[in-house]
Amino acid sequence: MMGRRVSLFTIIIVILGLVIAVESFLIFRSVFSIKGDNKKLKEYVLSLEDENKRLREENKLLGNKIDSFYNPKNSPPDTPEGWLTYRDLDEGFEVGYPDVCRIIVGGTEKDKKLSITSGAPDLKADINIVSLHKYKNPNEYIKEVYDYRIYVKESVYINNIKYYIYKLSGEKHYYVLLKNKTHIYDINSPSEEFLIRILGTFKFI
């Protein structure tokens, strides 16, 4: 009888030992699995940081290549409530316009014309987009198109950007000339107030 009790006790001890050994093994494996996952996570975070650094450097190089009178990207456009936004990815700009107006796109493949029009004479503007292959700079464009009859009426600040408002002698029409690396943007309107509001929504993209 005593021998059986000893054997049963021994079996229980052995079983408990096996249970403890299995649990220890599972805990040990879990710890190393977590360490492995942490290592992978660290490697992933480092790869994201490297990619972010590369993108910042590319953006910096792109910014250095921008050649313009001003850079409307520096300030967000001030689009009035109830206005819509026209975006031209080919020409690289966007502009807002009242929802009562409509957009008409015309011109040629190289020299595009965008008209914002409505039934009201004061809600009208044109954006003539002229390739710099034809004119080296805005002064040459002014000479050829307006024969120097255009002059600076005043300057205004919109979104912390200084714009020169031009006027054509003998006509009630107002102009702003912008330039980026590829095009001249001749934005004009019979209403100076509407022209200024349009400029507040214009930006290069």
Wavefront OBJ file of the C-alpha trace (Angstrom):
o trace
v 0.000 0.000 0.000
v 2.798 2.392 0.900
v 4.549 1.590 -2.390
v 1.456 2.482 -4.377
v 1.149 5.825 -2.550
v 4.780 6.611 -3.302
v 4.320 5.747 -6.958
v 1.181 7.896 -7.216
v 2.959 10.779 -5.511
v 5.885 10.387 -7.887
v 3.569 10.437 -10.890
v 1.886 13.617 -9.636
v 5.285 15.269 -9.134
v 6.357 14.266 -12.640
v 3.115 15.605 -14.153
v 3.481 18.907 -12.298
v 7.061 19.137 -13.500
v 5.973 18.587 -17.086
v 3.247 21.230 -16.767
v 5.730 23.740 -15.367
v 8.224 22.898 -18.107
v 5.612 23.366 -20.857
v 4.434 26.687 -19.394
v 8.033 27.869 -19.089
v 8.662 26.942 -22.710
v 5.554 28.807 -23.887
v 6.500 31.905 -21.890
v 10.071 31.726 -23.218
v 8.844 31.421 -26.812
v 6.345 34.264 -26.326
v 9.062 36.583 -24.996
v 11.317 35.906 -27.960
v 8.383 36.288 -30.357
v 7.629 39.735 -28.898
v 11.283 40.683 -29.196
v 11.230 39.573 -32.826
v 8.076 41.590 -33.519
v 9.612 44.641 -31.836
v 12.670 44.284 -34.033
v 10.506 44.143 -37.160
v 8.514 47.135 -35.926
v 11.693 49.141 -35.339
v 12.946 48.251 -38.821
v 9.607 49.354 -40.308
v 9.676 52.666 -38.407
v 13.241 53.312 -39.590
v 12.212 52.626 -43.189
v 9.332 55.119 -42.843
v 11.698 57.743 -41.443
v 14.081 57.217 -44.369
v 11.221 57.542 -46.858
v 9.959 60.688 -45.133
v 13.451 62.185 -45.276
v 13.726 61.374 -48.986
v 10.356 62.996 -49.731
v 11.318 66.138 -47.786
v 14.528 66.423 -49.801
v 12.613 65.998 -53.072
v 10.108 68.675 -52.044
v 12.958 71.013 -51.158
v 14.573 70.504 -54.567
v 11.233 71.054 -56.283
v 10.681 74.257 -54.334
v 14.087 75.554 -55.384
v 13.164 75.047 -59.038
v 10.083 77.268 -58.883
v 10.715 80.500 -60.749
v 7.952 83.073 -60.491
v 7.139 86.666 -59.598
v 5.541 85.392 -56.459
v 4.439 82.062 -55.140
v 0.717 81.766 -54.389
v 1.452 78.456 -52.663
v 2.871 80.332 -49.687
v -0.620 81.261 -48.526
v -3.782 79.186 -48.828
v -6.373 80.559 -51.254
v -9.240 82.432 -49.680
v -12.259 80.864 -51.397
v -15.475 82.672 -50.403
v -18.400 80.642 -49.149
v -20.610 79.462 -51.980
v -17.811 79.541 -54.560
v -16.639 76.570 -56.586
v -13.066 75.629 -57.493
v -11.748 74.983 -60.987
v -8.551 72.922 -61.038
v -6.379 72.545 -64.129
v -3.780 69.851 -63.536
v -2.312 70.226 -67.026
v -1.549 73.926 -66.563
v -0.837 73.556 -62.848
v -3.229 76.002 -61.200
v -6.598 76.309 -59.542
v -8.989 79.223 -59.174
v -12.316 79.836 -57.478
v -15.454 81.277 -59.022
v -19.033 82.033 -57.870
v -21.527 79.217 -58.236
v -23.680 81.486 -60.420
v -20.886 81.598 -63.008
v -19.764 79.000 -65.495
v -16.363 78.079 -66.903
v -15.617 78.152 -70.629
v -12.283 76.736 -71.789
v -10.975 77.758 -75.194
v -7.844 78.866 -77.000
v -5.239 76.590 -78.533
v -3.233 73.657 -77.248
v -0.315 75.918 -76.275
v -2.229 79.088 -75.388
v -5.312 78.243 -73.355
v -8.036 80.695 -72.390
v -10.262 80.219 -69.371
v -13.363 82.402 -69.117
v -15.422 82.863 -65.965
v -18.724 84.256 -67.120
v -22.286 84.945 -66.021
v -25.203 87.148 -66.976
v -23.894 89.959 -64.756
v -21.215 92.223 -66.317
v -19.388 92.565 -62.995
v -19.031 88.785 -62.609
v -16.713 88.137 -65.498
v -13.005 87.369 -65.825
v -10.614 85.826 -68.324
v -7.396 83.946 -67.707
v -5.144 83.842 -70.764
v -2.448 81.196 -70.334
v 0.425 81.928 -72.702
v 3.448 79.701 -73.219
v 6.848 81.219 -72.457
v 8.090 79.661 -75.691
v 6.376 82.575 -77.427
v 7.372 85.337 -74.978
v 10.530 85.295 -72.898
v 9.066 87.407 -70.108
v 5.964 89.464 -69.222
v 7.536 92.706 -70.488
v 7.863 91.205 -73.953
v 4.288 89.953 -73.676
v 3.059 93.444 -72.705
v 4.931 95.016 -75.608
v 3.544 92.591 -78.179
v -0.033 92.300 -76.903
v -0.756 95.717 -75.392
v 1.852 97.881 -77.129
v 2.813 99.471 -73.797
v -0.651 101.038 -73.481
v -0.989 99.223 -70.193
v 0.213 100.786 -66.935
v 0.298 99.980 -63.233
v -2.756 101.438 -61.546
v -1.989 100.270 -58.018
v -0.647 97.400 -55.937
v -2.660 95.314 -53.503
v -1.878 92.627 -50.949
v -3.967 89.466 -51.055
v -3.141 86.543 -48.745
v 0.109 88.370 -47.873
v 1.139 88.465 -51.545
v 1.732 91.711 -53.414
v -0.050 92.026 -56.757
v 0.197 94.824 -59.313
v -3.124 95.837 -60.836
v -2.673 97.020 -64.429
v -5.062 99.126 -66.468
v -5.253 99.652 -70.193
v -5.320 103.278 -71.325
v -8.752 104.374 -72.484
v -10.480 101.183 -71.339
v -12.237 100.109 -68.176
v -10.463 96.808 -67.783
v -8.079 95.575 -65.108
v -5.226 93.095 -65.406
v -2.811 91.082 -63.295
v 0.145 89.332 -64.925
v 1.610 86.263 -63.249
v 4.376 83.955 -64.344
v 5.739 80.565 -63.437
v 8.456 78.553 -65.141
v 6.440 77.689 -68.241
v 3.601 80.184 -68.705
v 2.382 83.751 -68.345
v -1.055 84.103 -66.750
v -2.945 87.181 -67.928
v -5.891 87.480 -65.526
v -8.273 90.309 -66.363
v -11.767 91.556 -65.620
v -13.918 94.643 -66.269
v -14.448 94.766 -62.484
v -11.434 95.509 -60.310
v -13.292 94.227 -57.258
v -14.105 90.907 -58.929
v -10.526 90.589 -60.194
v -9.210 90.974 -56.647
v -11.646 88.336 -55.393
v -10.528 85.956 -58.146
v -6.882 86.539 -57.231
v -7.685 85.601 -53.648
v -8.551 82.085 -54.833
v -5.795 81.575 -57.413
v -2.802 79.381 -56.692
v -0.314 77.181 -58.504
v -0.525 73.463 -57.751
l 1 2 3 4 5 6 7 8 9 10 11 12 13 14 15 16 17 18 19 20 21 22 23 24 25 26 27 28 29 30 31 32 33 34 35 36 37 38 39 40 41 42 43 44 45 46 47 48 49 50 51 52 53 54 55 56 57 58 59 60 61 62 63 64 65 66 67 68 69 70 71 72 73 74 75 76 77 78 79 80 81 82 83 84 85 86 87 88 89 90 91 92 93 94 95 96 97 98 99 100 101 102 103 104 105 106 107 108 109 110 111 112 113 114 115 116 117 118 119 120 121 122 123 124 125 126 127 128 129 130 131 132 133 134 135 136 137 138 139 140 141 142 143 144 145 146 147 148 149 150 151 152 153 154 155 156 157 158 159 160 161 162 163 164 165 166 167 168 169 170 171 172 173 174 175 176 177 178 179 180 181 182 183 184 185 186 187 188 189 190 191 192 193 194 195 196 197 198 199 200 201 202 203 204 205
